[in-house]
Amino acid sequence: MQPQRERSEARPRAGWMVMGERGRPSALDVCRVFAVFFALFPSASLQCKVIKCTTEYLAITSNSGLGEEEYCTALRVYKSCVGRLARSCRGDLAYHSVQHGIEDLMNQKNCSKEGPTFQPRARTPPPPPPPPPVVTDSQERSDGPEVCHYERSLTRNSAPPNYTHCGFFGDPHLRTFGDDFQTCKVEGAWPLIHNKFLSVQVTNSPVLPGSMATATSKLTIIFRNYQECVEQKMYHAETDDLPAAFADGSKNGGDRYGANTLRVVEKVPGQHVEIQAKYIGTTIVVRQVGRYLTFAVRMPEEVAHSVEEGDTQDLYLCLHGCPANQRIDFRNFKARAAEATQGASRTRGSAGTHGFTFKSAKVKCKERLPVEDLYFQSCVFDLLSSGDINFTMAAYYAFEDVKMLHSNSNRYHIYEKDALNSATRRGKNVLLASVLNLLAVLLWSAALL
């Protein structure tokens, strides 16, 4: 009888069973095994402090971006941490299981026992790029294509644009694009500018009940649609309401590519607003001085004269001046004011001048306008016709706007002789036109005979 064959018995050692390439334990498997040991031997594990080493190891290796070399470094750090606990953890099953587990993992990863043992930095994936900023109306936008810049859109060989200026202020005084200076009645609504690109209308109201003195109480500006640059926008201001935005609440030209070439910029809240329209090379300044508004504009001549085809309207004040029947003769007014012995009588109404005489008005205006040009004269006129001292500042700011907007520094000041020469030239032109028309009629009549 043959002796009974002894059966070999494989005794697994404590720890993980080493598997093939396909059976490598994951970090999750490691956590599960550790959790079992710590659950079975909680008191020993806590005294042994091996859980601290395990927690640090899992914190590092939980990052999916960890490279193989860094993973091996983490295992060596883990092994070193556990090794320092040999004396305090002697006889702790969890401790010995962790030791064997580390060995198995190092074998599976082909990690060398020799190598760096510093704490590896966990690789974190690069943060996603920040989302593009939400373009709101108050933010700067791209200035858009070349067509949205007036000067850039000009051909290289073309001459630089000639800028012109128009101002409207006080009771009321008008400086036209042609540098004519006029004082007008123009009560009610009147158009200042109307062309292919924008329209400007003012409304003038009596300064005092029953007075012929008027000043601007409302202003409306409409910017028309222009290619890919701007949408139609309206700006409306009136006494005690000088907004820092268009009527729809926006501060630029809308949602088009070149929207930022039209902007409302508040310089002084409630007192000074500037509207920049780069696509037509135009700057507009609107102010409230006292209870009334002033208007000033800088605009290329080409834009100023771009009247729509078929438009025969000749009442655009900035382009053609006030109608003859709405103008006030500055010389007659000055002569009567100088001759007046008291300031109680008004030349444009029945109300008094509130203490201003011709002499005291000149002294007051001299404080802000030392040069006796037509801005100075308009200041004197306004104090006598209205008695409102705020008109002194209206004339002062009107001249400041000229210095900022007018392209010719030699034409900042306009004097009475300039106005007389301009009126004489206009008279000669009218006379010449009348003569030519009469000659044409005579020739036509002779041809019929």
Secondary structure, 3 states (H helix, E strand, C coil): CCCCCCCCCCCCCCCCCCCCHHHCCCHHHHHHHHHHHHHHCHHHHHHHCHHHHHHHHHHHHCCCCCCHHHHHHHHHHHHHHHHCCCCCCCCCHHHHHHHHHHHHHHHHCCCCCCCCCCCCCCCCCCCCCCCCCCCCCCCCCCCCCHHHCCCCCCCCCCCCCCEEEEEEECCCEEECCCCCEEEECCCEEEEEEECCCEEEEEEEEECCCCCCCEEEEEEEEEECCECCCECCEEEEEECCECCCCCCCCCCECCCCCCHHHEEEEEEECCCEEEEEEHHHCEEEEEEEECCEEEEEEEEEHHHHCCCCCCCCCCCCHHHHCCCHHHECCHHHHHHHHHHCCCCCCCCCCCCCCCCCCHHHHHHHHHCCCCCCCHHHHHHHHHHHHHCCCHHHHHHHHHHHHHHHHCCCHHHCCCCHHHHHHHHHHHHHHHHHHHHHHHHHHHHHHHHHC
